[in-house]
Amino acid sequence: MKTISRRAFVTSASALGLVGASGLALPYYSRANQRPGFTHGVQSGDVDATSGMVWTRTDRPARVMFEVSMTESFANATRLASLDTSPASDYTVKRLLTELASDQDIFYRTTAADLADINAVSEPIVGRFRTAPASKRDIKFAWSGDTAGQGWGIDETGMKTYATIGKHTPDFFLHSGDTIYADGAMKDEVDLPGGGKWKNVVLIDGKRKVAETLDEYRDQWKYNMMDKHVLGLSAICPTFYQWDDHEVLNNWSDSKDLSADNRYTEKSIHVLAARAARAFHEMTTIRYEPSEPGRVYRKIAYGPLLDVFFLDMRSYRGPNSPGMQDTMTPQSRMLGEQQTKWLKRELANSNATWKIIAADMPLGLVVWDDAAKKAGAEAVSNGDNGAPTGRELEIADLLRYIKNASISNTVWLTADVHYTAAHYYNPDKAQFQDFNPFWEFVSGPIHAGTFGPNDFDMTFGPELKFIKAPTAEQGQNLPPSAGLQFFGLVDINGASEQMTVRLMDRDDNELYKVTLDPVRSA
């Protein structure tokens, strides 16, 4: 039976109602009010060699039917048990597709029947992904972070970097956090430095204020999925999600005090975080973890060459503080004791050549809790350039463990700081030296204001190998139209097992490239 490539699927899918004039996937909207429709396209995610998550959303309570096939024609498709949508989950539905063949294009098709009139059936909507390989083959994936931040929404161009990533037909896209900006209210127009206006040509009421209610957090996600480029990438490429602070609000931790913030009528950070977490899990393809429902940290095994370890540096942290504690306590932790034990165990058990540690914040850059006063530690580093203290203690312990356990080929990927950079952590230049050298690559924003650069903290000896950030003349919070929107591409060669990392901009210019040779076991 005929199969079809990912690139060909983007163009051929128009026959199934997915692709508009832009050449990128668009959601199907019912032409007749009596028939249900799909409102925000389809997504896939958390794909491994035999399974993958899929997601969609209907415009009313509906029975959603799923078909799965290894061919675009859906010949000999497998029909799965239907699932119902309801207002309780904002008409979203997601499921795990299992018993899939490895290294195979998987096509999934959904139709929806109105629960109030079961004979009223929608047109189908289709997506695709490729399962991870069981043997060594070339792997390509992209990563970035920071979507729809600082008031920069969907203009006439749209979130172009998503489309640029799609042109590379990656095996998956790793979204490193700040997937939404729930605290970023938008206006119809924004004055640009030097004249002119940025126009948010797509805007909904849910984006005109900060998110507080569950529905308002859901609206943040639905807004992003109104962009044609976001929908286009989601239809052809799995997204592996993690979160950071803006899924709730800026720099949140247990110490966040909203008493003087007039934007919020709900003052409890714990209430807001609970609502945000529910929306995050409803609106994405993140897997469900029965042992801890709502957990974000997890491992995705992507064949013999790659394991990806997703960290949650937000949910288990102690309160933001100056970060100068000299002992490791719950207050000084970033990952928390249980997540750290999990990460050590899973890294030690990994047989993959490369171990990507997907972190939602960088290790050696100083990120202030109060940027105006340059006070308080929001990320790992506290800015003192000395021996590990505060959250650095937990990372020092982890890096020491990786060295002592002879765990090789770890690479850290992150976003958060709204510029792109390559960092090499060198123990010979560090205050804490009990670790093996490693690389950290920073990318983003994918569609938000551009900032930076941030100062280094030399506790772990970071060396700057490359940076692209605003100049002093350009200033801060540059709009996406300025072009300083970034993503990274990772290619792993199936034969040599070398990893090549490229830092790219939204116009698909290659800014930096480095090829890493794997350390071979003795």
N, C-alpha and C positions, 0 to 999 in steps of 0.2 A: 504494500500500500504506500502511496506517495506521502513523503514527509515534506516539511517546509522549514526554511531557516527562519531565525528570529527576525532578520532584516526584511525578508520577503513577507513575513506575517504582518508587519506594520502596514505595508501597502495593500496586501490582499484583503485585509480585514474589513475594508470598506464595504464589501459585499454583505457583511453581516451587521452593518449599521454602526460600526465602531469609529470609522475614520472620517474626519471632515476634510475640508479643503487644505488645512494645515499639514495634512499627512500624519497627524498624530491622533491618538485615540480620544474619542469623546463619548460621554455617557449617552445612553439611549433615553429619550424622553417620549412618553406615550403620546401619540397623536390624537387619541380619543380618550376623553376624560373617564369613560367607563372602564378603560383597561389600565391595569397597574403599569408602572414604569420604574426603571432604575435611575436613581437621581444623581449618583456620584461615581459612576464607573465601576470598575473592578480592581482589586488588588490581589497580589500574592506575596508571600513572605515566609521566612524561617524554613527555607527549603533545604533538605538534605538529600541523600541518595535514594530514599524510598518514600518520602512524604513531603508535603508542603501545605501551608495554610492559604486559604482563599477567602475573599471578603466581597460583599456588595451591600447596597442599601436600596430599599424600595420606598415608594412614595405613600404607602398605606399598609395596613396589616395584610400580609400576603403569604402564600405558600410558595417557597422558592425551591425549584427543581434543579438538580445539578446533573450534568453529564460530563464525563471525562474520557478523553481519547488521546492516542498518540499520533493522530493524523488530523489535519485541518478540516477534512471533510466530515469528521465525526463518524466515519464508518466503524461499525462494531464498538460504538461508544458504550461505556459502562454507566448505567443510570443509578444514582445514589438515592437513598431515602431523602425525602424532602424535609426542609426545615421551615418553620414559621417565623415571620417577623412580627413585632408588636411595638407599641409605644414605649414599653418598659426599657427596650434597648435602642430607642430612636429608630426603629425599623431597620437596624443593621443586622447582618447575619454573617457569621464566619464559621468555617469548618476545616478540619484537617483531612486532606486527601492522603490516603495510605496505600500501601502495597503497590507503589509505582515502580517502574523500571528505572534503573540508574542511568545517568547520562543520556536522558531522553527528553525531547520536547514534549511537554504535556499541554494539551489544550483543554480548557474547561469552559462550559457553556451553561448559563443559567437562564431560566424563564420564571416568571412570577404569575401566580393565579390569585386573584382577589379573594380574600377569605369570605367576604360578604357576597360574592358572586363567583363561585369557583370556576365557572365557564368563561370568565373574562380573563384572558391570558395575555401577557405582555409579549412583545418581540424579544428574541434572545439577545443576550450580551455575552461576549466572548473575551477570554484572556488566555495568556500562555506563560509558561515558565519552563526552564530546563532543570532537571534534577541534577544533583551533584554526581560526579563520577565515582565509580567503584575502583577504577584503576587510574594511573597517572595520565593526565591530559592537561593541555594548556587551560589556565583559568584566568579570567579577567573580571575584576570588579571595581566599582567606583565607591568613593565615600565623600561626604560633605556634611554640613550642618547649617542650622540657622535659617529658617524659612519664615518670610513675611514679618520681619522685625523692624522696629523703629519707625513704623508707619508707612513703610514702602510695601504697598500691596500689588494688586494686579493692574498694571497699566496696559496700554495698547499692545506693547510687546509681549507682556506676560512674563512668567517665570522662566526665562529663556535658558538658564543653566540646566534645568531638567531636560529640555530638548537636546541640548548639547551632549549631555551624558547619554541620552537614548541613542544618539548616532553611533556610539561605540558598542552598542548591543552587549552590555556587560552581563555576566552570569547573575549578578545581583548588585543592588545599591545599598550601601550601609549608611543609614542616616544617624549621625553621631549625636543627635540631641538638639534641643531648641527646635523641635519639629513644628511647633506653633509658637506664637507670642500671645499668650492669654492675657498678659498685662499690657499689650501694645494696642491701645485704641487708635483707630485710623480716621482720617479726614478725607473728604472728596479730593482736595487739592493740597499740595505742599509747595511752598516757595523754595526754589532751588538757589543755591549760592551762585551769584553772578547773573541772576535773572532767569526767567522761565518758571514753569510750574510742572511738578509731577502730578499727574491725574490718576487717581485710583478709579479706573473706569468700571471696575466691578467692586461693589461694596454692599455689605448686608448690615442690618441693624446690629447683629451680634458682634460685629467688629468695630462698632462706634463707641464702645465702652470696654472697660476691663471685664474679664469673665469672673463671675461669682457663682452663679447657679450652674447646675449640671447642664442645662440646656445651653447656657452661654459658653461653657467649655466645649460642648459638642459643636457649636457654631464655629468655633475657631478651626476645627478640623474640616468642616464642610466648606468653609471659605477657601482653604487651600485647594480643595478638590474641585473648585469652580474654574481653576486654571487649566487650559487645554494641554499645556506641557506636562504638568503634574499627572494628569489623567493619561496622557500618552505613554509616559514612562511606566506608570503603574500597570498598564495593560500588557506590557511585554517583558517586564523585568521585576523580579521579586525585590521588595524592600525589607531590609532587616533593621528594625527600629530599636533605638534606645532613647532615654529621655534625660533632660538636665533640669534647669530651673524654670525656663519660661513656659513650660507646660503647665506650671502653677502660677508663679510670679517671680520677678527678678530676685536672685540670690536667696531663695527661700531655704530656711532651716528652722529648727525648733525655736531659735531665738528671734525669728522675724516678728517685728512689732508693727502692726498696722493701725495702731490707735490714732496716729496723727495723719494717716493717709486718707484724705477725703474722697478718694476715688472708690473706696471700699466701704460698703455698709456691713458686710460680713467681715468681722475682725479676727476670726479664728483661723490661723494658718493651717490647723489640722483639718478643719472642715473644708477649706478650699483645696487642700492637697488630696483629700479623699474624693472629692467630686472630680478633680482633674485626673486622678488615676483611673477612675471609672471610665471617663470619656476616652482616655488614652487607650485602654484595652478594648473598648467598644469600637473605636474608629480605626484600629490598625490590625495587622495580621500577626501580631506577636502571639506566641504560643501560650497556652494555658498550662500553668504548673500546679498540679493538684496538691503538692506538698506545701505550697505557699501561694495561694491564689493572689494574683496581682503582682507576682514577682517579675522584675525586668531583667536581672542578671541571669545569663544562661550561656550554653555553648552550642554552636552550630558546627557539626562535623561536615566538612565539604570535601570529602575524598581523602586519599592518602597524602596529599600535598598540603592540606590546609585545615586547621581548626580555628574558629573565630570565637573569642571569649568576650562576651558583652558585659561590661561593668555597669553598676548602678552606683554612682558617686554622690547621689542625692538623698536617697530614702533612709540610709542608715547612719548618716553623718551626725556627729555631735553639733551643738549650736555653733554658728559662726562666731569667732572670737579672734583676738590677736594671734592665736595659734602658736603660743610659746611654751606650752606644757612640756615638761621634761620627762614625763612618763606616759605610756600608752594606756589610756582609759577610754571608756565609752565617749567621753566628752572630746577627746582628741582624735577620735577615729574618723575616717572618711568612708571606708568600705564597710566597716562593722566586722565583728569577729566571725560571724557565720559565713558571710560572703568571702572573707579572706581565706578561711579554711577551705571553702569550696574551690576557690581559684587555685590555691596551692595543690589541692588534690587532683583537680582536672588537668592542670598543666603537667603534673608529674605522670599522669596516666596517658597523656596524649602521645600517640605514635605518628602524628602528622609531621611532615617536614617543617612547615612554618606554623607558628602560633601567633596569630594576630590578637592583640589585646586592644579591644575597642573601648576607649575611655571617653567619657563625655567631657572631661576637662584635662588640660595639659599638666605635666608633672613639674616642669622647671620654670614655667612662666608665672610671674606674680600677677594674680588677679585680686584686686582689692574688694572687700565687702563694701566699703565706702570709697568710691573712686575719687570723689571730690577732695576728701581729706587724706587719701592714700593710707587708709587704716583698715585693719581687720583682714583676716585671711578668708577669701571666698573659695579658692582652689586648694591645692596641696601646699604650695610654697608660701612662706610667711615673709619673705623678703630680707631675711637677716644674713643670708650667705654663709651661715655657720653650720655646725653639726646639727643632725636632725632634731627637730622639736615639733610639737604639735602634730599635725597630720602627716608630716614628713616621717615620723617614727613608723607609721604603718607601712608606708611605701619602702622605707629602708629595710624593714623586716622582710617584705615581699621580695625585694631585689636580692637580698642576701640568700633567701631561700632558693630562688631561681638559680643562683650561682652554685650553692652547696649541693643542690639536687641534680646538677649537671643538665639543666633544661636549656636547650639551645634554640636559636632561631626565633626569638621573641621580637616582635615589632609592634610598637604602639601607634595607633591611629586616633586622632582626636580632631575637634573643631573648637567651638566656644568663643575664641578670641577675635573672630571676624577678619582674619587675614590668613595667608598661607605661608608655611615655613617648613624647613627640614632641620631637625635637631639631632646631634649625635652626642649621646651621654657617655662621657669619658671619665672613668674612675681616676685617672692620673691627674685630672684637673678638678676633682671633687673634694669637698670636705668629708663626705662619707664615701669610702672607697671600696667597701666590701661587696662589689657587684661586678658582673661582666658588662662590657660596653654594649649599648643597644641604640637603635634608632627610634625616634618619634617624629611622625609627620603630621602637620597641622593643615587643615583645609577649611574652606568656608569663608564668607557666608555663601550659601547657594542662592538666596534671595533676601537680603536684608542690608542694613547699613554696614559699611566697611569702616573698621577702626584699626587701632594699633599704631606702631608695634608696642608690645609689652616688655617690661624689663625681665631679665633673667635673675633667678636665684641660683647661686652656684653650689648649693648643698650636694646636688647629684652631678655636677660638672657638665652642664649642657654646652655644646659648641654649636654656634649658628652656622649652618652650611648654606642656607638660602633663605631669603625672605622677600615677600612682595606685600607691601602694606602702603597705606597712604603716606605721602610726603607731608612735611610740615606745611608746605604751601597749599596742598590739597585740603588739609584739615581732616576732621573726623565726621563720622556718620555720612559717608558718601552714598548716594543713591545707587541702585543697581545699574542705572543708565550710564554711570561713570565707567562701567566695565570691570571694576575690581570685585568680581564675584568669582569664587574659586571652587574647584573640586579636585580630587585626586584619583588617579587610575593606578591599579596594581595588576601587573601581569606576572603570572608564575608559569615558567616554561616547563612543560611536561617531561621533556627529555633531560635538560640540564638541572632542573629544579631551582634555577635562579629566579629571584624576585626582582622585578623592575618596577620602581615607583616613579610616577610622573605627576608633577603638580601642574594643573591646567587652569586657564581662565574661561569665562563663559563664552568667549568667542573661539574657543578650542585651540588657543595658542599654548604650546608646551613651554612652561616657564623654567622647569628644572627636571632633571632625570638622573636617577642613580640605580645601578644594578647591584644587588646584594647576593653574594655567594653563600649557599647554605653551609653551616658547619656540619661536617659528617661525623657520625658516631664512631668511636674507636672500635 
